[in-house]
Amino acid sequence: MNKIFKKKDIKIEDNVFKLNIDDSTVEKVIDFYNEAPFPNYENNDDKSSINQKGDNNYLAKQFKNFIGFNKDILEVGCGTGQLSLYFSIGNNNRVYALDPTLASINLGKEFAKKNKIENIKFVNADIFDDVFNEETFDFIWTNGVLHHTKNPKLAFDIISKYLKKNGYILVGLYNKYGRARTLLRRILYKLFGKSIVMLLDPTLRKIKKGNDDQIKSWIRDQYEHPVESLHSIDEVLKWFNENNIEFINSIPQCDTEENYEESLFKKSSKGTFLSRCFSQITMLFNELGSDGGLFIVIGKKKIN
Protein backbone atom coordinates (compact mmCIF):
# COMPACT_ATOMS: atom_id res chain seq x y z
CA MET A 1 0.00 0.00 0.00
CA ASN A 2 2.97 2.34 0.51
CA LYS A 3 3.51 2.25 -3.25
CA ILE A 4 0.17 4.03 -3.66
CA PHE A 5 -0.05 6.53 -0.82
CA LYS A 6 2.39 9.34 -0.10
CA LYS A 7 0.82 10.42 3.18
CA LYS A 8 1.91 8.36 6.17
CA ASP A 9 -0.91 9.64 8.38
CA ILE A 10 -3.66 8.21 6.17
CA LYS A 11 -5.72 5.71 8.16
CA ILE A 12 -8.17 2.95 7.36
CA GLU A 13 -11.60 3.06 8.95
CA ASP A 14 -14.30 0.60 7.88
CA ASN A 15 -12.51 -0.09 4.57
CA VAL A 16 -12.18 3.62 3.72
CA PHE A 17 -8.77 5.31 3.53
CA LYS A 18 -9.17 8.61 5.38
CA LEU A 19 -7.18 11.78 5.88
CA ASN A 20 -8.30 14.66 8.08
CA ILE A 21 -9.68 17.54 6.00
CA ASP A 22 -9.11 21.09 7.21
CA ASP A 23 -10.00 23.60 4.49
CA SER A 24 -12.88 26.07 4.58
CA THR A 25 -13.71 25.83 0.85
CA VAL A 26 -13.68 22.04 0.89
CA GLU A 27 -15.79 21.98 4.05
CA LYS A 28 -18.33 24.20 2.30
CA VAL A 29 -18.54 21.70 -0.58
CA ILE A 30 -18.75 18.77 1.88
CA ASP A 31 -21.68 20.41 3.70
CA PHE A 32 -23.39 20.93 0.35
CA TYR A 33 -23.12 17.28 -0.71
CA ASN A 34 -23.90 15.95 2.76
CA GLU A 35 -27.45 17.19 2.29
CA ALA A 36 -27.93 15.49 -1.09
CA PRO A 37 -25.13 13.17 -2.29
CA PHE A 38 -24.61 13.28 -6.06
CA PRO A 39 -25.29 11.21 -8.05
CA ASN A 40 -27.75 9.34 -5.89
CA TYR A 41 -28.55 5.63 -6.14
CA GLU A 42 -31.97 4.30 -7.09
CA ASN A 43 -33.59 1.84 -4.68
CA ASN A 44 -33.25 -1.09 -7.10
CA ASP A 45 -29.66 -0.43 -8.18
CA ASP A 46 -27.35 -3.44 -8.27
CA LYS A 47 -24.19 -4.46 -10.10
CA SER A 48 -26.14 -5.11 -13.31
CA SER A 49 -27.93 -1.74 -13.30
CA ILE A 50 -24.74 0.21 -12.56
CA ASN A 51 -23.02 -1.62 -15.41
CA GLN A 52 -25.95 -0.83 -17.72
CA LYS A 53 -25.93 2.85 -16.76
CA GLY A 54 -22.22 3.01 -17.54
CA ASP A 55 -22.66 1.26 -20.87
CA ASN A 56 -25.38 3.77 -21.76
CA ASN A 57 -22.91 6.62 -21.20
CA TYR A 58 -20.89 7.02 -24.40
CA LEU A 59 -17.92 8.65 -22.69
CA ALA A 60 -17.71 6.20 -19.77
CA LYS A 61 -18.08 3.17 -22.03
CA GLN A 62 -15.30 4.32 -24.37
CA PHE A 63 -13.06 5.01 -21.38
CA LYS A 64 -13.68 1.59 -19.81
CA ASN A 65 -13.18 -0.26 -23.09
CA PHE A 66 -9.91 1.58 -23.72
CA ILE A 67 -8.59 0.82 -20.22
CA GLY A 68 -8.58 -2.92 -20.77
CA PHE A 69 -7.34 -5.07 -17.88
CA ASN A 70 -4.86 -5.11 -15.00
CA LYS A 71 -4.52 -1.32 -14.79
CA ASP A 72 -4.42 1.20 -11.93
CA ILE A 73 -7.22 3.76 -12.20
CA LEU A 74 -8.01 6.88 -10.16
CA GLU A 75 -11.27 8.80 -10.18
CA VAL A 76 -10.83 12.22 -8.59
CA GLY A 77 -14.10 13.52 -7.19
CA CYS A 78 -16.01 10.24 -7.34
CA GLY A 79 -19.06 11.45 -5.42
CA THR A 80 -21.08 8.36 -4.54
CA GLY A 81 -18.71 6.19 -6.57
CA GLN A 82 -21.06 4.95 -9.27
CA LEU A 83 -18.61 5.55 -12.10
CA SER A 84 -15.67 4.03 -10.21
CA LEU A 85 -17.84 0.99 -9.50
CA TYR A 86 -18.64 0.75 -13.20
CA PHE A 87 -14.92 0.84 -14.03
CA SER A 88 -14.41 -1.97 -11.49
CA ILE A 89 -17.05 -4.40 -12.75
CA GLY A 90 -15.99 -7.36 -14.89
CA ASN A 91 -12.22 -6.89 -14.82
CA ASN A 92 -9.10 -7.14 -12.66
CA ASN A 93 -8.29 -3.42 -12.67
CA ARG A 94 -7.46 -1.68 -9.39
CA VAL A 95 -9.71 1.34 -8.96
CA TYR A 96 -9.24 4.13 -6.41
CA ALA A 97 -12.18 6.48 -5.85
CA LEU A 98 -11.33 9.77 -4.10
CA ASP A 99 -13.79 12.29 -2.68
CA PRO A 100 -13.82 14.64 0.34
CA THR A 101 -17.46 13.93 1.26
CA LEU A 102 -17.61 10.92 3.57
CA ALA A 103 -21.39 10.57 3.26
CA SER A 104 -21.01 10.07 -0.50
CA ILE A 105 -18.04 7.73 -0.10
CA ASN A 106 -20.00 5.58 2.35
CA LEU A 107 -22.81 5.06 -0.15
CA GLY A 108 -20.31 3.73 -2.69
CA LYS A 109 -18.52 1.61 -0.10
CA GLU A 110 -21.75 -0.03 1.06
CA PHE A 111 -22.80 -0.69 -2.53
CA ALA A 112 -19.44 -2.36 -3.27
CA LYS A 113 -19.72 -4.47 -0.12
CA LYS A 114 -23.31 -5.53 -0.85
CA ASN A 115 -22.50 -6.44 -4.45
CA LYS A 116 -19.12 -8.07 -3.67
CA ILE A 117 -17.06 -5.68 -5.81
CA GLU A 118 -13.61 -6.09 -4.30
CA ASN A 119 -11.24 -4.35 -6.73
CA ILE A 120 -12.17 -0.81 -5.64
CA LYS A 121 -10.78 1.29 -2.77
CA PHE A 122 -12.46 4.44 -1.47
CA VAL A 123 -10.34 7.38 -0.33
CA ASN A 124 -11.83 10.16 1.78
CA ALA A 125 -9.47 13.11 1.26
CA ASP A 126 -9.11 16.52 -0.36
CA ILE A 127 -7.37 16.86 -3.74
CA PHE A 128 -5.01 19.42 -2.22
CA ASP A 129 -3.88 16.94 0.43
CA ASP A 130 -1.80 15.35 -2.35
CA VAL A 131 -2.19 11.84 -0.95
CA PHE A 132 -0.77 9.64 -3.74
CA ASN A 133 2.76 8.92 -4.92
CA GLU A 134 3.86 10.20 -8.31
CA GLU A 135 3.46 8.03 -11.44
CA THR A 136 1.03 5.64 -9.74
CA PHE A 137 -1.94 5.42 -12.13
CA ASP A 138 -2.38 4.31 -15.74
CA PHE A 139 -5.64 6.25 -16.10
CA ILE A 140 -7.09 9.24 -14.26
CA TRP A 141 -10.68 10.43 -14.63
CA THR A 142 -11.81 13.77 -13.17
CA ASN A 143 -15.04 14.88 -14.77
CA GLY A 144 -17.14 17.75 -13.43
CA VAL A 145 -14.95 18.17 -10.36
CA LEU A 146 -12.06 20.64 -10.63
CA HIS A 147 -14.38 23.60 -11.28
CA HIS A 148 -15.79 22.98 -7.78
CA THR A 149 -12.39 23.56 -6.12
CA LYS A 150 -10.72 26.72 -4.86
CA ASN A 151 -7.91 26.45 -7.43
CA PRO A 152 -8.65 24.20 -10.46
CA LYS A 153 -5.21 24.76 -12.03
CA LEU A 154 -3.37 23.75 -8.86
CA ALA A 155 -5.67 20.75 -8.46
CA PHE A 156 -4.80 19.64 -11.98
CA ASP A 157 -1.07 20.13 -11.32
CA ILE A 158 -1.34 17.84 -8.31
CA ILE A 159 -3.30 15.01 -9.87
CA SER A 160 -1.31 15.04 -13.13
CA LYS A 161 1.76 14.05 -11.11
CA TYR A 162 0.02 10.77 -10.26
CA LEU A 163 -0.11 9.76 -13.92
CA LYS A 164 2.37 7.18 -15.18
CA LYS A 165 4.34 7.94 -18.34
CA ASN A 166 2.14 7.10 -21.34
CA GLY A 167 -0.84 7.19 -18.97
CA TYR A 168 -4.10 8.91 -19.94
CA ILE A 169 -6.04 11.62 -18.12
CA LEU A 170 -9.61 12.76 -18.83
CA VAL A 171 -10.68 16.18 -17.56
CA GLY A 172 -14.22 17.56 -17.69
CA LEU A 173 -14.97 21.19 -16.82
CA TYR A 174 -17.75 23.73 -17.18
CA ASN A 175 -17.20 25.74 -20.35
CA LYS A 176 -17.23 29.54 -20.20
CA TYR A 177 -19.19 29.65 -23.45
CA GLY A 178 -21.18 26.43 -23.38
CA ARG A 179 -22.60 26.85 -19.87
CA ALA A 180 -24.47 30.06 -20.72
CA ARG A 181 -27.84 28.31 -21.05
CA THR A 182 -27.47 26.74 -17.61
CA LEU A 183 -26.43 30.08 -16.12
CA LEU A 184 -29.56 31.63 -17.58
CA ARG A 185 -31.68 28.85 -16.09
CA ARG A 186 -29.86 29.43 -12.80
CA ILE A 187 -31.07 33.06 -12.78
CA LEU A 188 -34.61 31.94 -13.59
CA TYR A 189 -34.43 29.33 -10.84
CA LYS A 190 -33.54 32.00 -8.28
CA LEU A 191 -36.43 34.14 -9.48
CA PHE A 192 -39.16 31.54 -10.02
CA GLY A 193 -38.05 28.38 -8.22
CA LYS A 194 -38.05 24.69 -9.05
CA SER A 195 -40.99 24.67 -11.48
CA ILE A 196 -39.19 26.70 -14.16
CA VAL A 197 -36.14 24.43 -14.31
CA MET A 198 -38.33 21.32 -14.29
CA LEU A 199 -39.78 22.72 -17.49
CA LEU A 200 -36.58 23.99 -19.13
CA ASP A 201 -33.84 21.57 -18.02
CA PRO A 202 -33.58 18.58 -20.43
CA THR A 203 -31.90 16.36 -17.82
CA LEU A 204 -34.68 16.92 -15.30
CA ARG A 205 -37.26 16.10 -17.97
CA LYS A 206 -35.59 12.69 -18.45
CA ILE A 207 -35.68 11.73 -14.75
CA LYS A 208 -38.62 9.48 -13.92
CA LYS A 209 -41.47 11.08 -12.01
CA GLY A 210 -41.37 10.31 -8.34
CA ASN A 211 -37.59 10.05 -8.17
CA ASP A 212 -37.36 13.06 -5.88
CA ASP A 213 -33.84 12.33 -4.61
CA GLN A 214 -32.34 12.37 -8.13
CA ILE A 215 -34.25 15.54 -9.00
CA LYS A 216 -33.05 17.25 -5.83
CA SER A 217 -29.44 16.16 -6.41
CA TRP A 218 -29.38 17.48 -9.99
CA ILE A 219 -31.01 20.81 -9.12
CA ARG A 220 -28.59 21.41 -6.26
CA ASP A 221 -25.55 20.41 -8.34
CA GLN A 222 -26.48 22.60 -11.31
CA TYR A 223 -28.23 25.57 -9.72
CA GLU A 224 -27.19 25.86 -6.07
CA HIS A 225 -23.54 24.80 -5.87
CA PRO A 226 -21.54 27.21 -3.64
CA VAL A 227 -18.21 26.84 -5.53
CA GLU A 228 -18.07 26.98 -9.33
CA SER A 229 -15.73 28.29 -12.04
CA LEU A 230 -15.76 28.34 -15.85
CA HIS A 231 -12.94 27.34 -18.22
CA SER A 232 -11.94 26.92 -21.86
CA ILE A 233 -10.19 24.35 -24.01
CA ASP A 234 -7.21 26.67 -24.50
CA GLU A 235 -6.86 27.03 -20.74
CA VAL A 236 -6.67 23.23 -20.35
CA LEU A 237 -4.21 22.96 -23.26
CA LYS A 238 -1.96 25.33 -21.32
CA TRP A 239 -2.30 23.11 -18.23
CA PHE A 240 -1.33 20.13 -20.37
CA ASN A 241 1.78 21.85 -21.71
CA GLU A 242 2.93 22.84 -18.23
CA ASN A 243 2.54 19.26 -16.97
CA ASN A 244 4.16 17.40 -19.88
CA ILE A 245 0.86 16.04 -21.18
CA GLU A 246 0.14 15.57 -24.87
CA PHE A 247 -3.29 16.54 -26.19
CA ILE A 248 -5.21 13.57 -27.58
CA ASN A 249 -8.83 14.57 -28.12
CA SER A 250 -11.71 16.67 -26.86
CA ILE A 251 -15.48 17.04 -26.77
CA PRO A 252 -16.34 19.25 -28.56
CA GLN A 253 -13.66 18.70 -31.22
CA CYS A 254 -10.89 21.30 -31.39
CA ASP A 255 -10.84 20.87 -35.16
CA THR A 256 -14.40 21.06 -36.45
CA GLU A 257 -13.49 19.05 -39.56
CA GLU A 258 -12.61 15.95 -37.51
CA ASN A 259 -14.96 13.33 -36.04
CA TYR A 260 -14.38 11.53 -32.72
CA GLU A 261 -16.99 8.79 -33.29
CA GLU A 262 -14.31 6.19 -34.07
CA SER A 263 -12.39 6.55 -30.81
CA LEU A 264 -11.98 9.31 -28.26
CA PHE A 265 -8.49 8.04 -27.55
CA LYS A 266 -7.27 8.38 -31.11
CA LYS A 267 -4.88 11.31 -31.57
CA SER A 268 -6.64 14.27 -33.15
CA SER A 269 -5.78 17.80 -34.23
CA LYS A 270 -5.80 20.77 -31.86
CA GLY A 271 -7.15 22.88 -34.70
CA THR A 272 -6.65 26.62 -34.47
CA PHE A 273 -7.59 29.16 -31.82
CA LEU A 274 -10.52 30.25 -34.01
CA SER A 275 -11.72 26.68 -34.63
CA ARG A 276 -11.58 25.96 -30.90
CA CYS A 277 -13.56 29.12 -30.11
CA PHE A 278 -16.13 28.27 -32.77
CA SER A 279 -16.46 24.71 -31.48
CA GLN A 280 -17.11 25.91 -27.93
CA ILE A 281 -19.59 28.60 -29.00
CA THR A 282 -21.60 25.99 -30.91
CA MET A 283 -22.17 24.23 -27.57
CA LEU A 284 -24.85 26.87 -27.01
CA PHE A 285 -26.89 25.30 -29.78
CA ASN A 286 -26.43 21.58 -29.15
CA GLU A 287 -26.92 18.98 -26.41
CA LEU A 288 -23.59 19.81 -24.73
CA GLY A 289 -24.83 23.30 -23.94
CA SER A 290 -28.35 22.27 -22.99
CA ASP A 291 -27.08 19.64 -20.56
CA GLY A 292 -24.80 21.75 -18.35
CA GLY A 293 -22.07 23.00 -20.70
CA LEU A 294 -19.44 20.43 -19.75
CA PHE A 295 -16.47 19.99 -22.09
CA ILE A 296 -13.95 17.13 -22.07
CA VAL A 297 -10.22 17.10 -22.82
CA ILE A 298 -8.15 13.91 -22.95
CA GLY A 299 -4.36 13.87 -22.64
CA LYS A 300 -1.46 11.43 -22.49
CA LYS A 301 1.60 11.80 -20.25
CA LYS A 302 4.75 12.16 -22.32
CA ILE A 303 7.74 9.92 -21.72
CA ASN A 304 10.20 12.85 -21.64
Secondary structure, 3 states (H helix, E strand, C coil): CCCCECCCCCEEECCEEECCCCCHHHHHHHHHHHHCCCCCCCCCCCHHHHHHHHHCCHHHHHHHHHHCCCCEEEEECCCCCHHHHHHHCCCCCEEEEEECCHHHHHHHHHHHHHCCCCCEEEEECCHHHCCECCCCEEEEEEECCHHHCCCHHHHHHHHHCCEEEEEEEEEEEEECCCCHHHHHHHHHHHHHCHHHHHHHCHHHHHCCCCCHHHHHHHHHHHHCCCCCCCECHHHHHHHHHHCCEEEEEEECCCCCCCCCCCCCCCCCCCCCHHHHHHHHHHHHHCHHHHCCCEEEEEEEECCC
